[in-house]
Amino acid sequence: MFPRYLVDFDLQRLPRVRTDVIVIGAGIAGLFTAIKVSDTKKVIMITKKSLLDSNTRYSQGGIAAVISDEDSPEYHMQDTLVAGAGLCDEQAVNVLVHEGPDGVKDLIRMGTQFDIENGELALTKEGAHSHRRILHAHGDATGAEIVRSLSERTKQDPNIELWDDHYVIDLITQDGECCGALVQKPDGQRVFVEADATILCSGGAGQLYRYTTNPEIATGDGIAIALRAGAEIRDVEFIQFHPTALCYPGAPRFLISEAVRGEGAILRNIKGERFMDKYHPQLELAPRDVVARAVLTEMEETKVSFVYIDITHETEELIKHRFPTIYEFCLLYGLDLTTDWIPVAPAAHYMMGGVKTDLHGETAVKRLFACGEVSSTGVHGANRLASNSLSEAIVFGRRIIERIAELPPLNRTPSELQVAVHRKESPQQAVVEKKLKLQKVMLRQAGMKRDAAGLQRGLDELERQSAFFEYALIKREEYEFANLLICAMLTTKAALLRRESRGGHFREDYPQRSDAWVKHIVYRLEEGHLEECIQDA
């Protein structure tokens, strides 16, 4: 049984702050949306760490949008639908491919400097794209450039108040309407922030897994607090594992961008053999789930923990110009991208599902919106097409602003809400150990290859850990673990229920895609208990 609120509180005793819009998160979704809405509204932007800490910052490859005359929205839509393996919402994809180019123009107007070649925007191609439509910046530092430009605009905006190093514990609701957020300050004090609209832009849940390309802050907070507030959570069994994260002693799982394969890199097993021809006609440019499982299979068959990515056949000039960030990072560990095969292995990268929204980013809870990886707009289906995530954030961010403009002011907020469930006094919770145990369960039982027995063992262990909710939680790491535990249980339950293989979900006991499962698995919380719903796609 999940609690409605993670902590006890009395609104009458809490300090209050009033604003028009709360934006939770500082990736491209949060920054872009905050800037756009601040034209007409006062905004409080809440970040767990700072404006520079988000998944967006680590995004290398780029942003997908139809720019070239040789390309078209129809081609982009078809590529997205194929990658999504039958579970995309066609209306959402149609919105993405037609409105994405205008969103890119917005980014440029906001100061983002994409790479230029011969006087035009430089475009590259990534896996499962039929045309060159990936814009990039500084070669392979697209996310960092977007964060740089948008964060500078945000800091200068008089209508945006930045709350760095603050933590949103829960959303406050009344009669199915979101009234704001319960926020913990760096000194431990809690405050109730009231707002006419709240936008979740809190990113994904990569920290569910021991090996991930995501930063430490990606603990699934937005998904868990939205569930507790009454929102619907959809498609969380679909986890995208990036096929090529650096796998080298002493180095973090640094992303080796898909764009490296887009520019001609090949994958080799420990024997030096190119192997993707055994798995897919598109070779290294096959959809990510196909490539990731192929890499895992080669690792298992050769009994080693990595394969190699090899781009040494390209010129030193091209490699250093196109991938300066990756080149410099690898050099820190004695690896030269121009002369060495780079050891890589799959790592958790992106959650396709999340908080279910409509085509204007609104959730099942009135006045609560979700944007970016935390959301489930229907664009990604069972498997995200490379570089569609940044486009999705700006396209649906723009649409959220349109909806918020239509909202009347919140004319009432709860004043007598009191939560006191007499939680046990917390012992010194070994949260670091609990988190590592959870990550190992997810890696072994709900990772890239799954089966019923393993998923059930994993779910049993996670349910034993749910006693954690009975204690009084005080520290940020305790809230984060509680949220990770909720996300882990949702993902494992959905993976156990979906008896087929599709996109980012692979069942060894049901290895084929099934027409009976062209459906979405949706969860919501009713009086502390999870309700499961299967909906037609």
Secondary structure, DSSP 8 states (H G I E B T S, - for coil): ---SSSS-EEGGGS-EEE-SEEEE--SHHHHHHHHHHTTTS-EEEE-SS-TT-STGGG--S-EE---STT--HHHHHHHHHHHTTT---HHHHHHHHHHHHHHHHHHHHTT----EETTEE-EE--TT-SS--EE-STTT-HHHHHHHHHHHHHHH-TTEEEETT-EEEEEEEETTEEEEEEEE-TTS-EEEEE-SEEEE-----GGGSSSBSS-TT-S-HHHHHHHHHT--EE-TT-EEEEEEEE--TT----B--HHHHHTT-EEE-TTS-B-GGGT-TTGGGS-HHHHHHHHHHHHHHHT-S-EEEE-TTS-HHHHHHH-HHHHHHHHTTT--TTTS-EEEEEEEEEES-EEE--TTSB-SSBTEEE-GGGEE-SSSTTS--TTHHHHHHHHHHHHHHHHHHH--------SS-EE----B------HHHHHHHHHHHHHHHSSSSB-HHHHHHHHHHHHHHGGGGGB---SHHHHHHHHHHHHHHHHHHHHHH--S-BTTB-BTTB-S--GGG-EEEEEEEETTEEEEEEEE-
